[in-house]
């Protein structure tokens, strides 16, 4: 078998140039996809009339669409016809669908979340046993930020298929009520300190002033060491109730330890 060196050399040069063109095209396409994503985000954010979740979703789809077009152009550089590619994809679509059924279900769930919008960016939600503030919704994942600033990533399929508790839809006031036993002799001083701490908390409703009262007597057998129950009450936003309650408990524990 005789090898034509000139033909081989020409083929190597041709495929080498095509490889360089493909790399350049991929680099340009990657940059262009990012630029298009930023452009779509800016356009949709004009006037702040479009929900941030919609903006994130549409800009993400735009980027992947540009990358798909660039990928087809790269294949054509190497002589792969798109018609043949479509035929091959059609023949293997069933196997790909079975292999990626979880991913495709997450994508479909992401579309449903976008259409029905059970929550918005910044909402405090609880879903699938996880609670936090909604940060973003991508094609496949929903990102929450937990109260301790921990990132929570949930597949969209789990979000759409679970009960969603949104504490930000009805922003009325919630009630924080904490009770704990104290010695009767120190009840008034503790009540004053706790009340001062709560008045300094901006999350507590100023119109419905917080209160700290003795709700009942627990043990009065020894008049010198009687135990009473101190009840702390305040009105807050439902999303802040847990954090305010924890702060009251921490402050009360510190005061009781110092007594």
C-alpha positions as CSV (number, residue, x, y, z in Angstrom):
1,X,0.0,0.0,0.0
2,X,1.5,3.3,-1.1
3,X,1.0,6.4,1.0
4,X,0.9,9.7,-0.9
5,X,2.8,12.0,1.4
6,X,1.5,15.1,-0.4
7,X,-2.1,14.0,0.1
8,X,-1.4,13.1,3.8
9,X,0.3,16.4,4.3
10,X,-2.6,18.3,2.8
11,X,-5.1,16.4,4.9
12,X,-3.1,17.1,8.1
13,X,-2.9,20.8,7.2
14,X,-6.7,20.9,6.4
15,X,-7.7,19.1,9.6
16,X,-5.2,21.1,11.6
17,X,-6.7,24.4,10.4
18,X,-10.2,23.1,11.0
19,X,-9.1,22.2,14.6
20,X,-7.8,25.7,15.1
21,X,-10.9,27.2,13.7
22,X,-13.0,25.0,15.9
23,X,-11.1,26.1,19.0
24,X,-11.4,29.7,18.0
25,X,-15.1,29.3,17.3
26,X,-15.7,27.6,20.7
27,X,-13.8,30.4,22.5
28,X,-15.9,33.1,20.6
29,X,-19.1,31.1,21.2
30,X,-18.4,30.8,24.9
31,X,-17.7,34.5,25.2
32,X,-20.8,35.3,23.0
33,X,-23.0,33.1,25.1
34,X,-22.0,34.9,28.3
35,X,-22.5,38.3,26.6
36,X,-26.0,37.3,25.4
37,X,-26.9,36.1,28.9
38,X,-25.8,39.4,30.4
39,X,-27.6,41.3,27.6
40,X,-30.9,39.4,28.1
41,X,-30.6,39.9,31.9
42,X,-30.2,43.7,31.4
43,X,-33.1,43.9,29.0
44,X,-35.5,42.0,31.3
45,X,-34.4,44.0,34.3
46,X,-35.3,47.3,32.7
47,X,-38.2,48.7,34.8
48,X,-38.0,45.7,37.2
49,X,-41.3,44.4,35.8
50,X,-40.1,40.9,35.1
51,X,-39.8,38.5,38.0
52,X,-36.1,37.7,38.8
53,X,-36.8,34.0,38.5
54,X,-38.0,34.5,34.9
55,X,-34.9,36.6,34.2
56,X,-32.6,34.0,35.4
57,X,-34.4,31.2,33.6
58,X,-34.6,33.0,30.2
59,X,-31.0,34.3,30.3
60,X,-29.8,30.7,31.1
61,X,-31.8,29.3,28.2
62,X,-30.4,32.0,25.9
63,X,-26.8,31.0,26.8
64,X,-27.4,27.3,26.3
65,X,-29.1,28.1,23.0
66,X,-26.0,30.0,21.7
67,X,-23.7,27.2,22.8
68,X,-25.9,24.7,20.9
69,X,-25.6,26.7,17.7
70,X,-21.9,27.0,18.2
71,X,-21.6,23.2,18.7
72,X,-23.5,22.5,15.4
73,X,-21.2,25.0,13.6
74,X,-18.1,23.2,15.0
75,X,-19.4,19.8,13.8
76,X,-20.0,21.2,10.3
77,X,-16.4,22.4,10.2
78,X,-15.4,18.7,10.2
79,X,-17.8,17.8,7.5
80,X,-20.5,16.3,9.8
81,X,-23.9,17.1,8.2
82,X,-26.6,18.3,10.6
83,X,-29.1,16.1,8.8
84,X,-27.1,13.0,9.6
85,X,-26.6,14.3,13.2
86,X,-30.4,14.7,13.6
87,X,-30.9,11.1,12.3
88,X,-28.4,9.7,14.8
89,X,-29.9,11.7,17.7
90,X,-33.3,10.5,16.7
91,X,-32.1,6.9,16.8
92,X,-30.5,7.3,20.2
93,X,-33.1,9.6,21.7
94,X,-34.9,6.8,23.6
95,X,-31.7,5.6,25.2
96,X,-30.7,9.1,26.1
97,X,-34.1,9.8,27.5
98,X,-34.0,6.7,29.7
99,X,-30.5,7.6,30.9
100,X,-31.3,11.2,31.7
101,X,-34.9,10.8,32.8
102,X,-34.0,12.3,36.2
103,X,-32.3,15.3,34.6
104,X,-35.2,15.8,32.1
105,X,-37.7,15.6,35.0
106,X,-35.8,18.4,36.8
107,X,-35.8,20.5,33.6
108,X,-39.6,20.0,33.2
109,X,-40.1,20.8,36.9
110,X,-38.0,24.0,36.4
111,X,-40.3,25.1,33.6
112,X,-43.4,24.4,35.8
113,X,-41.9,26.4,38.7
114,X,-41.2,29.2,36.3
115,X,-44.7,29.2,34.9
116,X,-46.6,29.0,38.2
117,X,-44.0,30.8,40.4
118,X,-44.9,29.4,43.8
119,X,-42.0,31.5,45.2
120,X,-39.9,34.5,44.2
121,X,-36.3,35.5,44.8
122,X,-35.9,36.4,48.5
123,X,-38.9,34.5,49.7
124,X,-38.5,32.4,52.9
125,X,-39.7,28.9,52.0
126,X,-39.6,25.4,53.3
127,X,-39.6,22.5,50.9
128,X,-38.5,18.9,51.1
129,X,-37.6,19.3,54.8
130,X,-35.2,22.2,53.9
131,X,-35.9,25.8,54.9
132,X,-34.2,28.9,53.7
133,X,-34.3,32.0,51.5
134,X,-34.7,31.5,47.7
135,X,-31.5,32.8,46.0
136,X,-31.9,31.4,42.4
137,X,-33.7,29.0,40.1
138,X,-31.7,27.4,37.3
139,X,-32.7,24.9,34.6
140,X,-32.1,22.0,37.0
141,X,-31.6,23.3,40.5
142,X,-33.2,25.6,43.1
143,X,-30.8,27.3,45.4
144,X,-31.7,28.3,49.0
145,X,-29.7,30.0,51.6
146,X,-30.3,28.6,55.1
147,X,-30.5,30.9,58.2
148,X,-26.9,29.9,59.1
149,X,-25.8,31.1,55.6
150,X,-25.4,27.5,54.3
151,X,-26.1,26.9,50.6
152,X,-28.9,24.4,49.9
153,X,-29.2,23.0,46.3
154,X,-32.4,21.1,45.6
155,X,-33.2,19.3,42.3
156,X,-36.2,21.0,40.7
157,X,-38.0,17.6,40.5
158,X,-38.0,17.4,44.3
159,X,-39.1,21.0,44.7
160,X,-42.1,20.7,42.3
161,X,-43.1,17.3,43.7
162,X,-43.1,18.4,47.4
163,X,-45.3,20.6,49.5
164,X,-44.0,24.2,49.4
165,X,-44.4,26.4,52.5
166,X,-43.9,30.0,51.6
167,X,-43.7,32.3,54.6
168,X,-43.3,35.4,52.6
169,X,-46.6,35.4,50.7
170,X,-48.7,36.8,53.5
171,X,-46.4,39.2,55.3
172,X,-48.6,39.7,58.3
173,X,-47.3,39.6,61.8
174,X,-46.5,36.4,63.7
175,X,-46.2,36.0,67.5
176,X,-43.2,35.0,69.4
177,X,-43.9,33.6,72.9
178,X,-41.2,32.2,75.2
179,X,-41.7,31.0,78.7
180,X,-39.1,30.0,81.3
181,X,-38.9,29.7,85.1
182,X,-37.0,32.2,87.2
183,X,-36.7,33.0,90.9
184,X,-39.3,35.4,92.1
185,X,-36.8,37.8,93.6
186,X,-35.0,38.3,90.3
187,X,-38.0,38.2,88.0
188,X,-38.5,42.0,87.7
189,X,-34.8,42.7,87.0
190,X,-34.7,40.0,84.3
191,X,-37.9,41.2,82.8
192,X,-36.5,44.8,82.5
193,X,-33.3,43.6,80.8
194,X,-35.1,41.3,78.4
195,X,-37.6,44.0,77.5
196,X,-34.7,46.5,76.8
197,X,-33.0,44.0,74.6
198,X,-36.2,43.3,72.6
199,X,-36.9,47.0,72.1
200,X,-33.5,47.3,70.4
201,X,-34.4,44.6,67.9
202,X,-35.6,46.2,64.7
203,X,-37.4,43.0,63.6
204,X,-40.0,43.4,66.4
205,X,-43.2,45.3,65.5
206,X,-43.0,48.7,67.2
207,X,-46.7,49.3,67.1
208,X,-47.4,46.1,69.1
209,X,-44.9,46.6,71.9
210,X,-43.2,43.5,73.4
211,X,-44.1,42.5,76.9
212,X,-42.5,40.4,79.6
213,X,-44.8,39.3,82.4
214,X,-45.1,36.8,85.2
215,X,-47.6,34.3,83.9
216,X,-47.9,32.0,86.9
217,X,-46.3,30.8,90.1
218,X,-44.6,27.4,89.7
219,X,-43.3,26.7,93.3
220,X,-44.2,28.9,96.3
221,X,-43.4,26.3,99.0
222,X,-40.3,28.3,100.1
223,X,-41.2,32.1,100.3
224,X,-37.5,32.9,100.1
225,X,-36.9,30.9,96.9
226,X,-40.2,31.0,95.1
227,X,-40.2,30.0,91.4
228,X,-42.4,31.9,88.9
229,X,-42.9,31.6,85.1
230,X,-41.8,34.5,83.0
231,X,-43.5,34.9,79.6
232,X,-42.0,37.0,76.8
233,X,-44.3,38.0,74.0
234,X,-43.7,40.0,70.8
235,X,-45.1,40.5,67.3
236,X,-42.7,39.9,64.4
237,X,-42.8,39.0,60.7
238,X,-43.4,35.2,60.3
239,X,-40.0,34.9,58.5
240,X,-38.2,36.4,61.5
241,X,-40.1,34.5,64.2
242,X,-37.6,31.7,64.7
243,X,-34.6,34.0,64.7
244,X,-36.2,36.4,67.2
245,X,-37.2,33.5,69.5
246,X,-33.7,32.1,69.4
247,X,-32.3,35.5,70.3
248,X,-34.7,35.8,73.3
249,X,-33.7,32.4,74.5
250,X,-30.0,33.0,74.2
251,X,-30.3,36.4,76.0
252,X,-32.4,34.9,78.7
253,X,-30.1,32.0,79.2
254,X,-27.1,34.3,79.5
255,X,-29.0,36.5,82.1
256,X,-30.1,33.4,84.1
257,X,-26.5,32.1,84.1
258,X,-25.2,35.4,85.5
259,X,-27.8,35.4,88.4
